[in-house]
């Protein structure tokens, strides 16, 4: 055996690298195994580069709306290649930063492809020469943090040219004149918003009755209205039934709920119809790790069905969000290290954020879900049209909705749509963590003028005592 560790982490994304650092902080001898670049999908091909591109889209939106503020501009040119280079540079810097954190915390980095070959034994191969046997490592605790990848759909095969996954959409060689997005979760909506602001004609096809299916119905309806005002075509309750790739275009057959068939011809198609866990070729079945529909089954402490093996982040199922993965990394390691006062994760209250225009942020139950519980509810909503700060910055399309249990005062849902709401949702998360009631939140002093005042007004509206509406 080459080496023995207390903790081996397979994968170095936001779950894996955080788990490794936390294990080292507990004094555990730790290594992280990574076959590609440190930082995983989030830093290299997901959250971070997407936000860099979306920043470019925000600049494009600002430049297109200068006149109300008294500015004029001419001769402005746009180079998609330069924006992509900017986004890749940001990812590169952060990936290098993870390497620094590993060294700082004394975490060994093992490069290669991992496979569980026995209880407490992981084989790591370079993949360059199959004749070279895998190097074996032992560990008391093995944490799976292998992430997920785009889910394929029948009849639609990404080719990296005309039919994209989000990997391809992050590094376009040119700006497509038209783009059809299959799926309207966070990934699909963000790319639809991004490419529309950069000048592409965009169509969204969603099989569910509403776009952004996991969000509150009022939020989804608001986003749809804003998208359609921007010229984005949306087909809900519809499915792509056929796709033909040509030399310079893609012909897509879209079937609506009433059976109407429409053929749409576009430059590119983006498949954003969900993700699936990276569970293949890990040897999970050989050591008794249960997998359900491509995701590893875990308990509240991230333990799998095999002793000494844990799973965190996307590979352990939804919500598939980087911050959920990081939280699970800490929770998992604290529990296995014997820390006191470890609290299980309530997945219903992991904040969900979509960085489109408008932004969406939420946690807890939607209004429909809350009504389904049978509780007496107090629901408040405040429109940003009555927000002085939102009007001052010219971004007053949106609202904040809060849902409380009328008997206990418990915050059971918060839903926000509008400018910078992804930077504000943590306020409701803190309130929930501290078990603050609606009355408690009503006593908080919010600075004026700020966008976050809408949070306060929504709470007051739920209590039946609104001020500015």
C-alpha positions in Angstrom: 0.0 0.0 0.0 1.3 3.4 -1.0 -0.3 5.5 1.8 -2.9 5.6 4.5 -5.2 8.5 5.2 -7.9 9.3 7.7 -10.1 10.9 5.0 -9.9 10.5 1.2 -12.1 12.9 -0.8 -12.9 12.0 -4.4 -13.6 15.2 -6.3 -12.5 18.7 -5.6 -15.5 20.8 -6.4 -17.2 23.1 -3.8 -18.2 20.0 -1.8 -15.0 18.1 -2.1 -12.4 20.8 -1.4 -14.4 22.2 1.5 -14.7 18.8 3.0 -11.0 18.3 2.7 -10.2 21.6 4.4 -12.6 20.9 7.2 -11.1 17.4 7.7 -7.6 18.9 7.9 -8.9 21.5 10.5 -10.0 18.5 12.6 -6.4 17.2 12.5 -7.2 14.4 10.2 -4.7 13.3 7.6 -6.5 14.1 4.3 -6.1 13.8 0.6 -8.3 14.9 -2.3 -8.3 13.0 -5.6 -9.0 15.0 -8.7 -8.8 13.8 -12.3 -9.1 17.2 -14.0 -8.8 20.7 -12.5 -9.2 21.7 -8.8 -12.5 23.4 -8.2 -14.7 21.0 -10.1 -17.5 22.0 -12.4 -18.5 25.0 -10.3 -15.3 26.9 -10.6 -14.3 25.7 -14.1 -17.5 25.1 -16.0 -20.4 26.2 -14.0 -21.2 28.8 -11.4 -18.2 31.1 -11.8 -17.6 31.3 -15.5 -21.4 31.6 -16.1 -21.5 34.6 -13.7 -18.6 36.2 -15.6 -20.5 35.9 -18.9 -23.7 37.2 -17.2 -21.7 40.2 -16.1 -21.0 40.9 -19.7 -24.7 40.6 -20.5 -25.4 43.1 -17.8 -23.0 45.5 -19.4 -24.7 45.0 -22.7 -28.1 45.8 -21.1 -26.7 48.9 -19.5 -25.2 50.1 -22.8 -28.6 49.6 -24.5 -30.4 51.7 -21.9 -28.1 54.8 -21.5 -30.5 57.4 -22.9 -32.8 57.8 -19.8 -29.8 58.7 -17.7 -28.6 61.3 -20.2 -25.8 59.3 -21.9 -25.2 58.5 -25.5 -22.6 56.1 -26.9 -21.6 55.2 -30.4 -19.1 53.0 -32.1 -19.4 50.3 -29.4 -18.2 46.9 -30.6 -18.6 43.5 -29.0 -16.2 40.5 -29.2 -17.6 37.3 -27.8 -14.2 35.7 -27.8 -12.8 38.4 -25.5 -15.7 37.9 -23.0 -15.1 34.1 -23.0 -11.4 34.7 -22.4 -12.3 36.9 -19.4 -14.6 34.2 -18.0 -11.9 31.5 -18.5 -9.3 33.7 -16.8 -11.6 34.1 -13.7 -12.0 30.4 -13.5 -8.3 29.8 -13.8 -7.4 32.2 -11.0 -9.9 30.5 -8.7 -8.8 27.0 -9.5 -5.2 28.0 -8.7 -6.5 29.5 -5.5 -7.9 26.1 -4.5 -4.4 24.6 -5.0 -3.1 27.3 -2.6 -5.8 26.4 0.0 -4.9 22.7 -0.2 -1.2 23.5 0.5 -2.1 25.9 3.3 -4.2 23.3 5.1 -1.9 20.4 4.5 -4.2 18.5 2.2 -2.5 16.2 -0.3 -3.7 16.4 -3.9 -3.7 13.2 -5.8 -4.1 13.5 -9.6 -5.9 10.7 -11.4 -9.2 8.8 -11.7 -10.4 7.1 -8.6 -12.2 3.8 -8.1 -13.3 2.0 -4.9 -11.8 -1.4 -5.1 -12.4 -2.7 -1.5 -13.5 -1.6 1.9 -11.4 1.4 2.7 -9.3 1.1 -0.4 -9.3 3.5 -3.4 -7.3 2.8 -6.6 -6.1 5.9 -8.5 -5.0 5.6 -12.2 -3.5 8.2 -14.4 -5.5 7.1 -17.4 -2.5 7.6 -19.6 -1.3 4.1 -19.7 -3.7 1.3 -18.9 -0.9 -1.2 -18.5 0.3 0.7 -15.4 -1.6 -0.6 -12.3 -3.6 1.8 -10.2 -1.9 3.2 -7.1 -3.8 2.1 -4.0 -4.6 4.3 -1.0 -6.3 3.3 2.2 -8.6 5.5 4.3 -10.9 5.2 7.3 -13.4 7.5 5.6 -14.0 8.0 1.9 -16.1 10.9 0.7 -17.7 10.9 -2.7 -17.9 14.4 -4.2 -17.8 13.5 -7.9 -20.6 15.9 -8.9 -22.9 15.6 -11.9 -23.1 16.3 -15.6 -25.8 17.4 -18.1 -28.6 14.9 -18.5 -29.3 13.7 -22.0 -32.8 13.5 -23.5 -34.1 11.0 -26.1 -33.4 12.0 -29.7 -31.2 14.9 -28.8 -27.5 14.2 -28.9 -25.1 17.1 -28.2 -22.3 17.4 -30.7 -20.5 20.5 -29.4 -21.2 22.3 -32.6 -24.9 22.8 -33.3 -26.3 21.0 -30.3 -24.8 22.3 -27.0 -24.6 21.4 -23.4 -23.8 24.2 -21.0 -20.1 23.3 -21.4 -20.3 24.4 -25.0 -22.5 27.4 -24.3 -19.7 28.7 -22.0 -17.1 28.8 -24.8 -18.9 29.8 -28.1 -16.6 30.5 -31.1 -19.2 33.0 -32.2 -22.5 34.5 -31.1 -25.4 32.5 -32.5 -28.1 34.5 -34.3 -30.7 32.2 -32.8 -30.7 29.8 -29.9 -33.3 27.3 -28.7 -33.0 26.3 -25.1 -34.5 22.9 -24.0 -35.4 23.3 -20.3 -36.1 26.3 -18.1 -34.4 25.5 -14.8 -31.7 27.8 -13.5 -29.2 26.8 -16.1 -31.6 27.2 -19.1 -33.0 30.5 -17.8 -29.6 32.0 -17.2 -28.3 31.1 -20.6 -31.5 32.3 -22.3 -31.2 35.6 -20.5 -27.4 35.9 -21.3 -27.7 35.2 -25.0 -30.7 37.4 -25.4 -28.9 40.4 -23.8 -25.9 39.7 -26.1 -28.2 39.9 -29.2 -29.4 36.3 -30.0 -33.0 35.5 -30.7 -34.0 33.0 -28.0 -36.7 30.4 -27.7 -37.3 28.3 -24.5 -39.1 25.0 -24.6 -40.2 23.6 -21.3 -42.2 20.4 -20.8 -43.7 21.5 -17.4 -46.7 23.9 -17.3 -44.6 26.8 -16.1 -41.0 27.9 -16.6 -38.7 27.6 -13.6 -40.8 24.6 -12.3 -39.4 24.6 -8.8 -40.1 28.3 -8.1 -43.3 29.9 -6.7 -45.9 30.3 -9.5 -46.1 34.1 -9.1 -42.3 34.3 -9.5 -42.3 32.1 -12.6 -45.1 34.1 -14.1 -43.3 37.3 -13.5 -40.1 36.0 -15.1 -42.0 34.8 -18.1 -43.6 38.2 -18.6 -40.2 40.0 -18.4 -38.6 37.5 -20.8 -41.4 37.9 -23.3 -41.1 41.7 -23.1 -37.4 41.2 -24.0 -38.5 39.2 -27.1 -37.8 35.7 -25.7 -40.2 33.1 -27.1 -41.5 30.6 -24.5 -43.3 27.3 -25.1 -44.5 25.6 -21.9 -46.1 22.2 -21.7 -44.2 21.4 -24.9 -41.6 18.9 -25.9 -38.9 18.6 -28.5 -40.1 15.5 -30.5 -37.5 15.6 -33.3 -34.2 17.4 -34.1 -32.3 17.5 -37.4 -28.8 18.9 -37.6 -27.9 20.6 -40.8 -24.7 22.2 -42.0 -25.6 25.7 -40.8 -28.7 25.3 -38.7 -30.8 22.9 -36.6 -34.4 22.1 -37.4 -36.4 21.4 -34.2 -39.9 19.9 -34.0 -41.8 21.2 -31.0 -45.0 19.5 -30.0 -47.4 21.6 -27.8 -49.9 20.2 -25.2 -52.8 20.4 -27.7 -50.9 18.3 -30.2 -49.9 21.3 -32.4 -46.6 20.6 -34.1 -44.2 23.5 -34.9 -40.9 23.4 -36.6 -38.3 25.9 -35.4 -35.0 26.5 -37.3 -32.2 28.0 -35.2 -28.4 28.3 -35.3 -27.9 26.4 -32.1 -29.7 24.2 -29.6 -28.8 24.2 -25.9 -29.9 21.1 -23.9 -30.5 22.2 -20.3 -32.9 19.5 -19.2 -31.4 18.7 -15.8 -28.3 16.8 -14.6 -27.3 13.3 -13.6 -24.9 12.1 -11.0 -21.4 11.0 -11.8 -21.6 7.5 -10.4 -20.2 5.4 -13.2 -16.9 3.5 -13.0 -16.5 4.2 -9.3 -16.9 0.6 -8.2 -19.9 1.6 -6.0 -21.9 -1.6 -6.7 -18.9 -3.7 -5.6 -18.8 -2.3 -2.1 -22.5 -2.0 -1.6 -23.2 1.7 -2.2 -26.8 2.1 -3.2 -27.6 4.3 -6.3 -31.1 5.6 -7.1 -31.6 7.1 -10.6 -28.0 8.1 -10.9 -27.7 9.6 -7.4 -26.1 8.1 -4.4 -28.5 7.3 -1.5 -27.4 8.9 1.8 -28.8 9.5 5.3 -29.0 12.8 7.1 -25.3 12.6 7.9 -24.3 12.0 4.3 -23.5 8.3 5.0 -24.1 5.9 2.2 -25.2 2.3 2.5 -21.5 1.2 2.7 -19.7 1.7 6.0 -17.1 4.4 5.9 -18.3 5.8 2.6 -20.1 9.1 2.3 -21.5 11.2 -0.5 -22.0 15.0 -0.7 -23.1 17.5 -3.3 -24.6 16.9 -6.6 -23.8 13.2 -6.7 -26.0 12.8 -3.6 -29.0 14.4 -5.2 -30.7 17.7 -5.1 -30.9 20.5 -4.7 -27.9 20.4 -6.9 -26.3 23.7 -5.8 -22.7 24.5 -4.9 -23.5 26.0 -1.5 -25.5 22.9 -0.6 -22.4 20.8 -1.5 -20.1 23.0 0.6 -22.5 22.8 3.6 -22.7 19.1 3.3 -18.9 18.8 3.2 -18.6 20.5 6.5 -21.6 18.7 8.0 -20.3 15.3 6.9 -16.8 15.8 8.2 -17.9 17.3 11.5 -20.1 14.3 12.1 -17.5 11.7 11.3 -14.9 13.6 13.4 -17.2 13.5 16.4 -17.9 17.2 16.6 -20.7 18.3 19.0 -23.9 20.1 18.0 -23.9 19.0 14.3 -27.3 19.8 12.8 -28.7 17.9 9.8 -29.4 19.9 6.6 -33.0 20.8 5.9 -32.9 20.7 2.1 -36.2 22.7 1.8 -34.3 25.7 3.1 -31.3 25.7 0.9 -31.5 29.0 -0.9 -32.0 28.7 -4.7 -30.6 31.5 -6.9 -31.0 32.1 -10.6 -28.7 34.9 -12.0 -30.8 35.9 -15.0 -32.3 39.3 -15.6 -34.4 39.5 -13.5 -32.7 37.6 -10.7 -34.6 35.0 -8.7 -33.9 33.9 -5.1 -36.0 31.7 -2.9 -36.0 29.4 0.1 -38.6 27.2 1.8 -42.0 26.4 0.5 -43.8 27.9 -2.4 -47.3 29.3 -1.8 -48.9 26.3 -3.3 -46.7 23.9 -1.2 -47.5 25.9 1.9 -51.2 25.8 1.4 -50.9 22.1 0.9 -49.6 21.7 4.5 -53.0 22.7 5.9 -51.4 25.4 8.1 -52.9 28.8 8.6 -50.8 31.2 6.6 -49.8 34.8 6.7 -48.6 35.9 3.2 -47.2 39.3 2.3 -45.9 40.7 -1.0 -44.3 44.0 -1.7 -43.8 45.3 -5.3 -40.6 46.9 -6.2 -42.5 49.7 -8.0 -42.9 51.1 -4.5 -39.2 50.9 -3.7 -37.4 54.2 -3.9 -34.0 52.5 -4.5 -35.3 50.2 -7.2 -36.9 53.2 -9.0 -33.7 55.2 -8.6 -31.6 52.6 -10.4 -34.3 51.9 -13.0 -34.8 48.3 -12.0 -38.3 48.3 -10.4 -39.8 45.2 -12.0 -40.0 42.6 -9.3 -41.4 41.8 -5.8 -40.7 40.0 -2.5 -43.1 37.5 -1.1 -42.9 36.0 2.4 -45.0 33.2 3.9 -45.4 32.6 7.6 -47.2 30.1 9.8 -49.9 32.2 11.3 -49.9 30.3 14.6 -46.2 30.0 15.3 -44.8 32.9 13.3 -42.4 30.6 11.6 -41.0 31.7 8.3 -41.8 28.9 5.9 -41.2 30.5 2.5 -39.4 33.5 1.0 -39.5 34.3 -2.7 -37.7 37.3 -4.4 -37.5 38.4 -8.0 -35.7 41.6 -9.1 -32.3 43.3 -9.0 -29.6 41.7 -6.8 -32.0 39.5 -4.9 -29.4 36.7 -4.9 -27.3 39.0 -2.6 -30.3 39.5 -0.2 -31.8 36.0 0.2 -29.3 35.2 3.0 -31.2 37.6 5.2 -34.2 35.3 5.2 -31.8 32.3 5.6 -30.3 33.9 8.8 -33.7 34.6 10.1 -34.8 31.0 9.6 -31.6 29.7 11.2 -32.1 31.9 14.3 -35.8 30.9 14.4 -36.9 34.5 14.0 -40.7 35.0 13.7 -42.5 37.5 11.6 -42.8 39.8 14.6 -39.1 39.5 15.2 -38.3 40.5 11.6 -40.7 43.4 11.8 -38.6 44.9 14.5 -35.4 44.8 12.4 -34.2 48.2 11.1 -33.5 48.2 7.4 -31.3 51.0 6.0 -33.0 53.4 3.6 -32.9 53.6 0.7 -31.9 50.0 -0.1 -33.4 47.2 -2.2 -33.5 45.1 1.0 -36.2 47.3 2.4 -38.6 45.4 0.2 -37.9 42.3 2.5 -39.1 44.3 5.5 -42.2 45.6 3.7 -43.1 42.1 2.6 -42.9 40.9 6.3 -45.1 43.8 7.4 -47.6 43.1 4.7 -47.8 39.5 5.9 -48.6 40.7 9.4 -51.3 43.0 8.1 -49.5 46.3 8.8 -47.8 47.4 5.6 -46.4 51.0 5.5 -45.4 51.8 1.9 -48.1 50.1 0.0 
